[in-house]
């Protein structure tokens, strides 16, 4: 916005001090007004930032075999494709092999 005001001030100074012809004054004033109008309304027409999840996104490894007593870190395990970042994951509906709930996996160990 300040750039538009500086431009408007510069055009008005040129129009009223250096040019004696009314035609040039109106032309420069109209051009300065258009610049001011065009720079102040730009954000109205931009779309909102929306999150997107690409259908091609997925895990590169589907079977995990951790070693008991060791910290296992998997790097580059997820391909985001063209999804927006950052992605957040949550593990829901944790069940045992037979389908019964497994609350022992959600409780913290002490």
HELIX and SHEET records of a PDB file:
HELIX    1   1 UNK A    2  UNK A   17  1                                  16    
HELIX    2   2 UNK A   22  UNK A   40  1                                  19    
HELIX    3   3 UNK A   42  UNK A   45  5                                   4    
HELIX    4   4 UNK A  103  UNK A  105  5                                   3    
SHEET    1   A 2 UNK A  58  UNK A  59  0                                        
SHEET    2   A 2 UNK A  78  UNK A  79 -1                                        
END                                                                             
